[in-house]
Structure formats: structure tokens, C-alpha cells
Amino acid sequence: MFGKSLLGSKKIKMLQTGRRVLPLYTVSVFALGSKIQKCVPRIANCRFYRGRKDDINASSLFIPVPVKPNPDDADIGAELTGKLDKAELLKVLNKFFQSKQIKSVSLENGLDNHLLHQACTSFRRYCLEAESLPVDLHVVISDIIHGAGHADDIFPYFIRHARQMFPHLECMDDLKKISDLRSPANWYPGARARTRKVIFHAGPTNSGKTYHALQRFLSAKSGVYCGPLKLLATEVFNKANASGTPCDLVTGEEKRYANPDGNPSNHVACTVEMTSLNMPYEVAVIDEIQMMHDIGRGWAWTRALLGVMAEEIHVCGEEGAVDLVHSLMSTTGEDVEVHKYKRLTELIVENSALGSLDAVQPGDCIVCFSKNDIYTVSRGIEARGKEVAVIYGGLPPGTKLAQAQKFNDVMNSCNILVATDAIGMGLNLSIRRVIFYSLIKPVVNEKGEKEMDVISVSQALQIAGRAGRFGTQYETGYVTTFKPEDLYTLKNLLAQTPEPISVAGLHPTAEQIELYAYHLPNSSLSNLMDIFVTLSTVDDSLYFMCNVEDFKFLAEMIQHVPLPLRARYVFCCAPINKKMPFVCTMFLKFVRQYSKNDALTFDWLKRNIGWPLDIPQTIIDLVHLEAVFDVLDLYLWLSYRFMDLFPDADLVREMQQELDSIIQQGVFQLTRLLKNSETGHSSSSVADTDDALTDIDSKASRPRGPSPSFGHGKLTERLIAEGLLTPGMLNELRREWKQGKNMAADEKGKSRKGRKRK
């Protein structure tokens, strides 16, 4: 037997340095960048992780794995040394846990106070509740009880138990190596193997910087345009093909070929997340490069800049990003050539605010930062007998373009635009004057908290710069505010240059998370992401970890659904607005159907979204249709990644075009929708149900006061808009409710007859 021992004995040291044997990585963690192109789509609206690590105790993220004795094990220890007295066993364990030396050596083995407490509690329960202990532990404890050993001799068995509870104790060094993100330039060996020329086109909105970059793109033998929005990528796709340069379009939801035979062209216009880092090009254009600083999507611009394999890289953006691009390129050994541009047309800040909607003039664009303000201003202008075009982020691309075309058409009587900052990029608009309805906008701070704040200098310049666009009927642009008290602030913002951008975003790759999952097989995807972000090492002078809160939200939503890790990762990267319950509900249905290996057919989709849909009659109807459009977008996004189980992308695309036209009709009559919302009027399918239920309800007796009108009014509309009810479900509920009423009436009639007989 062991006898009394000191913590410095050989067996303790052997256990401290012992490690599980792991297979060699087939691919270096730092060379994974070229292999992740197909599975890392965008993540929007996420939490900022800079400065957050100090607030998190890393050990609290590791969820203990239950360690239970095997009831089938024979009690060999009892045969050798006899049964253990539980009272004596408890005394030995208490003495062991009270030892300061044990706490010290546990800390050396990775068990801080948080983990040590959990491990001690679990080990004590394990020893006291087990019918039979492992023979070696049983024998050692028996020796200690009989005075032939020391309580410290239990440590090797305790640490063995702790490592079963917390697998990371054996592989913490490996985990830290996997999440070492200090040299992201090394992830892209294809780009590092060539000498790239980087040209920065810096300037404000309407300065021609993107135009010059695109001229080089069109004249090259091959090229890729990487844009921030589908609208911009589509615009470049159309321009290139119209000018005689065959160009393909690749977004997260679709791929369109210029060649009728489906063969890839030498040029491609894509959203920045879809940039291929495996294809060599002569020229690459990366638009809006300042978005490297975006807390949700910044990683996509960083990845494109560091990894695209092109002889020339033309980056376009604000001058505030020049120093950061210089710094990033110094890590790759590449020089940056800067071309600076000035605004092509004059922009004048007016000396007086608008003050009233009565002062609105043709060519005006009133910029709001909330949908409520959009609705209020639109209705106010139309009440004055003027037509309004409306553009905001939630509208489908076709509807945005239709509204923009309506506003731009000099022959159309609609010459006033009400919009959010969605007009900041992606749309060509003929605006004479930009009017800021407010300067306060909801933003996400560095702690990931939402707050209201004054717009940034960059946002003010970007939006104001949309006035007086070169080549339109308004060669001079004007800008002002709606409220007089905001005018001084606006002038101050526009007098400044954009804030310097100091850091670029990074994001964990699928391969890195898979390696984490290998080491921590019992952890959920959300938990793996938390651990990765907490343990990650980033060069804070150049990079920050993009926020992963939306990713984690989806991971937790589908945690109970059985999926392979890679498929789970891809689903969690889906671009979803988590504030829209209907979209989240359909996302969960998609995942469940996929997990059962059942194809999500066109007919299945129609049943679940309640197709066909009617023209909206209220704002709630319109919001629901926008959510359905997002669901169709989600289907197309997933069909690009899981083609076998999302087989009907072409049919869904046709459905989406039809829905886009339905939404357009709703937006064209926005004021009527607002009036209907106030009067409780709803769409036909819902209204019919409501009327029927109201009729039934009015006939029912109400001896104890008025009862609620089932299925009627704004609550019903809200439930439908949020996806918690569909018109079909409402009809079914109405039928059941009616049947229940009839059954109750029958029972009441029978009871009356029974009383009469008596």
C-alpha cells in the first residue's frame, strides 16, 4: 500500500504532468483561413467583446460533466480489504479537503476556488454514494482509515475525478493555442504566397472613389467586387454585364451566372462574406472598408483584405480607415498606395431648420431613425396633399428599388422621400436636400448594451452626403434638421472628419470551434463559443473579437435538436433578426425538419407560412409580410448550404418576387394602412374570422360583465404578425370555440329538460 506520502512524491508529479494523448492536427490552426470560405456567413448586430474578458471568470464557463459510479462493477476492493465504514470515510475526506497543501497543488493543476469547490463536492458525493469504488481508490482509503496511509494519498484519485468532471484541465494549453488569434495574416497562405498591390481610394460620399476602383475592375482580365449589401453587388453585376464584361453574382442567398451555360465568368460581384479566398484574380475591389470596425460584420472585411488572392486590391472607404489599412498591411509586408478624392458637388448646410412639414419641398429626403417616426412623418406629409416614397431597412430589395425609382422619376408626382439611414449606401437617389428628423439613434455600446446616442461623425457625413449627387438633376446638395435645436449639433458633426478607425474585427471559424468540440465533447455550441472568446488572444492594437451574441442566441434555441456540429454551426450563422418571433419560429421548424432528414419542399413551406398571402390592410399586416419575406430569404440562404434538403430554391425565389410586389402595394398606400391600424381594420382573412367571432360573442349571454371578443382587434393582429397565430389557426380556433359554445348550449338544454321532468 502507499503509506504516508508528501505532495512532492513521484506519483503526484506524474499525475500533475500526465496528459491525454491527442491525434496530431492534420491542418495547422493558423493555416485554416483558406478552408473556411464556404461556411462563415454574416452575423449581424452582435455584442462587442473588447474589454469584456476582465469581467468574466473563465472557470465559470466550464460546465461540469457528471461523474457517476458504474453499478455493474464488482466490489473487488471490499473482497481485498473489507467494506468501508462510511463515517470513517467521511472523516478522511474532510481531512483531505481541509488540507492547505491540497488546495495549493489543486491550483497548480488548474483547479481554482470555483472549480475546486465543485470538484470536492462531487468527489465526496461519489465516494459516499457509490456501492463500489474503483479498487485502487478503495484500497488507498482503507489503508488511510487503518493508519497505514495519509489523507493526502487520495489526491491522484481526486484529480482523476476532477479531470473527468472538467475535461479542459487536460487540454487547456491546446485550447489556448487554438484560440490564439494574434497573427490572422498567417491564416491565408495563398495570399501570402503572392505579392499584392494595395490601393486605397479614400474620400467622402459622392467623390467618385468607388467609380475609379470599378473602372479598373471592369478592365481587368479577372476580378471580384466585394460589397456590403446585396443591392450594391447586384448593381455592379448589372453594370458589368451591361458594359460587356461578363460577371456573376454571388450572395448569401443566390448565385447567378452571366453565361447561359452556367460556366463561371472571370468576374464576380458578391457580398463581402461570400468572397472566395481560393480563387486567384487580377483585381479585387473591397467597398466600404471602414466597416472592418463593425462589431457584428467587421470580420468579413478583415478576412477579405488579408486573404483575397489578387494582384491588385482596391479598397474604397472613408479616410479614417487609411491608418488601419497601413497597419494591417505592414503585418503582411505589403505597401499601400493612397488616392484621395474630394466631393464632386457642393454640399451646403442651411442656416435654418425645417421647423414644420409645411416647409417640405420637392427633392427633400427626411431621415428618421425609427419606424414610428417614418410612419408619423409620412402620414403628416400625405395629409398635406403630397405623395411620399418610403425606404427603410426591413423592406425587400425590390420594394426599396421601386420606391427609389418612384422618387427619382422626374415625371412622377412623388418627389418627397422619407427614409431611415438605409439610404446611406446601396441606392442611387436624386436628393436635393437631406433633413435630419432627429440626431438620436439607438446604438450598441462597447459593453454590448443598447442605448440612445447622437449619430457619429461618419454616419452624419454618410447620410448628408446623399444630397446633390453628381450626375443627377440636383448638382448642389443641401442639408438641415427638422428641429431648430439640432442644427448646431449637425453643423458641428459635419465640420469634422470621420473618426479614425483603430481596430478590425475577427470571428471564430468553424474549424476552430470543431477543434474545441473535440477537446470538450460535452459542451454546447453556445458554451464553446463563450469559452473560445474568453480564452482567445488578440492583438488589441489591431484587432478585436466580433460579438457573437446573435450566434449564441440561435445556438441556444436549437440546442435540444440533434445535429452534427458543422451543420449546427452553419445554422447558427444564419442572418436572422431575433426580434421577429415569426422568423425565429420558422427557423426552429427548418432545423427540426433538417434534423429528421426530411426535405423542406415548396408545399411544406407554403403550409407553414400560410401561402397565399393577401395585400396588407394594416401596419401589422405589413410587418408580418416583411417577416415572411425574411423567412423566404432564410430558406434561400440555407438552400445554398444544404441543397439536398432545401431543394426548391427556384420556386421560393418566384414566391419571394410575388411577395415583394404584394409588399410594394402595401407601402404605396402606407397612410391607409396607418388609418386602418387605428380603426382596428385588418386583412380579409383575419377580418372575416374576427367578424364571425364577434357575431358569436355578441349573441352569448354576459351576466357577469362583458367578456373578451375572441380573435378580434389589435391583439389578434399582433399575434399573427409575431407568428404565434396564422389566419388558418385562427379559423380553426374559431370553429373549436363555436363547437364548444354549441356543446355548452346543448348540455344546458338537457339539464333544463331534466329539471322539468323532475
Buried (B, 14 or more C-beta within 10 A) or exposed (E): EBEEBEBEBEEBEEBBEEEEEEEEBEEEBBBBBBBBBEBBBBBBBBBBBBEBBEEEEBBEBBBBBEBEBEEEBEBBBBEEBEEBEEEBBEBBBEBBBEBEEBBEBBEEBBBEEEBBEBBBEBBBEBBEEBEBBBBBBBBBBBBBBEEBBBBBBBBBBBBBBBBBBBBBBBBBEBBEBBBBBEEBBBBBEBBBEEEBBBBBBBBBBBBBBBEBBBEBBBEBEBBBBBBBBBBBBBBBBEBBBEEEBBBBBBBBBBBEBBEEEEEBBBBBBBBBBBBBBEBBBBBBBBBBBBBBBBBBBBBBBBBBBBBBBBBBBBBBBBBBBBEBBBBBBEBBEBEBEBBEBEBBBEBEBBEEBBEEBEEBEEBBBBBBBBBEBBBBBBBBBBEEEBBBBBBBEBBBBBBBBBBBBBBBEEEEEBBBBBBBBBBBBBBBBBBBBBBBBBBBBEBBEEEBEEEEEBBBBBBBBBBBBBBBBBEBEBEEBBBBBBBEEBBEBBBEBBEEEBEBBBBBBBBBBBBBBBBBBBBBEEBBBBBBBBBBBBBBEBBEEBBBBBBBBBBBBBBBBBEEBEBEBBBBBBBBBBBBBBEBBBBBBBBBBBBBBBBEEEBBBBEBBBEBBBBEBBBBBBBBBBBBBBBBBBBBBBBBBBBBBBEEBBBBBEBBBEBBEEBBEBBBEBBBBBBBBBBBBEEBBBBEBBBBBBEBBBEBBEEEEEEEEEEEBBBBEBEBBBBBBBBEBBBEBBBEBBEEBBEEBEEEEEEEEEEEEEEEEE
